[in-house]
């Protein structure tokens, strides 16, 4: 069983796979029931929601139908005054992608197939760093 958090977070998931969106939303709703969880299926939609919502955390895939997640990451870091924590969650785990994402400002880089359930651990870490003295 997943331990729930009580802090309310704004979480945005940007992924074009509806199955992944559903699984993530289910996991996060169980883990952080007081949080607002929104989703986008394209990079442009994700960027619009980031501007509107100013989320605490963005979970971002690399393969999107319009912009790559790497392009979205770069735009988030360049244009947004509020800097959300960026968790790259992808099947494209080659070291070049990992290096590029971390260099562009991703806080975490996770493998969808192996690290999916680590999201709750990562979010716990984010909360401790951001909200606990």
C-alpha positions in Angstrom: 0.0 0.0 0.0 1.2 3.5 -0.9 1.5 6.0 2.0 -0.6 9.1 1.3 0.6 12.6 1.6 -1.5 15.4 2.9 0.1 18.4 1.2 -1.9 19.7 -1.7 0.2 19.8 -4.9 -0.4 21.0 -8.4 0.8 18.1 -10.7 0.8 18.2 -14.5 1.4 15.0 -16.5 2.4 15.6 -20.2 2.2 12.3 -22.1 0.4 11.2 -25.3 -0.2 7.7 -24.1 -3.7 7.6 -22.5 -2.9 4.3 -20.7 0.1 6.0 -19.0 -2.0 9.1 -18.2 -4.7 6.9 -16.6 -2.1 4.8 -14.6 -0.3 7.9 -13.4 -3.5 9.7 -12.4 -4.7 6.6 -10.5 -1.4 6.3 -8.7 -1.2 10.0 -7.9 -4.8 10.2 -6.8 -4.2 7.4 -4.3 -0.9 8.8 -3.1 -1.9 12.5 -3.0 -5.7 12.7 -2.8 -5.7 16.5 -1.9 -3.7 17.4 -5.0 -4.8 18.7 -8.3 -3.7 16.4 -11.1 -4.1 17.6 -14.7 -2.9 16.1 -18.0 -1.9 17.2 -21.5 -1.3 15.0 -24.5 0.9 17.4 -26.5 3.8 19.6 -25.7 2.0 22.8 -26.7 -1.0 21.9 -24.5 1.4 21.2 -21.6 3.1 24.5 -22.0 -0.3 26.3 -22.0 -1.3 24.5 -18.8 2.0 25.2 -17.1 1.5 28.9 -17.7 -2.1 28.8 -16.5 -1.6 26.4 -13.5 1.9 27.1 -12.4 2.3 23.4 -11.2 4.6 22.3 -8.4 5.6 19.2 -10.4 5.6 18.3 -14.1 5.9 14.7 -15.2 7.1 14.8 -18.8 7.5 12.2 -21.5 10.1 12.7 -24.3 8.0 11.4 -27.2 5.1 13.8 -27.9 3.2 14.3 -31.1 4.1 17.9 -31.7 7.2 19.0 -29.7 9.6 16.6 -28.1 9.6 16.5 -24.3 13.2 17.9 -24.5 11.9 20.9 -26.4 9.1 21.3 -23.8 11.7 21.1 -21.0 13.8 23.7 -22.6 10.9 26.1 -23.0 9.7 25.6 -19.4 13.2 26.5 -18.1 13.6 29.5 -20.4 10.2 31.1 -20.2 8.6 30.4 -16.8 9.2 32.5 -13.8 7.9 29.8 -11.6 10.2 26.8 -12.0 8.3 23.5 -11.4 10.1 20.3 -10.5 10.5 18.4 -13.7 10.4 14.6 -13.7 11.2 13.1 -17.1 9.3 9.7 -17.3 10.2 8.0 -20.5 11.0 4.8 -22.3 13.9 6.6 -24.1 16.5 6.0 -21.4 19.7 6.1 -23.4 22.4 8.1 -21.7 22.3 10.9 -24.3 18.7 11.6 -23.5 19.4 11.5 -19.8 22.3 13.8 -20.1 20.5 16.3 -22.3 17.5 16.4 -20.0 19.5 16.8 -16.8 21.7 19.5 -18.5 18.5 21.4 -19.6 17.2 21.4 -16.0 15.2 18.2 -15.4 15.3 17.4 -11.8 14.8 13.6 -12.3 15.0 11.2 -15.2 13.0 7.9 -14.7 12.5 4.9 -16.9 8.8 4.1 -17.4 9.3 0.4 -17.5 11.5 0.1 -14.4 11.0 3.3 -12.3 7.2 3.9 -12.6 6.4 3.2 -9.0 9.4 5.3 -7.8 7.4 8.4 -8.6 5.9 8.5 -5.1 9.4 8.3 -3.6 10.6 11.1 -5.8 7.6 13.3 -4.9 8.3 12.6 -1.2 11.8 13.8 -1.8 10.5 16.9 -3.6 8.2 17.8 -0.7 11.0 17.4 1.8 13.3 19.7 -0.2 10.7 22.2 -1.0 8.4 22.4 2.0 10.3 21.1 5.0 12.8 23.3 6.8 
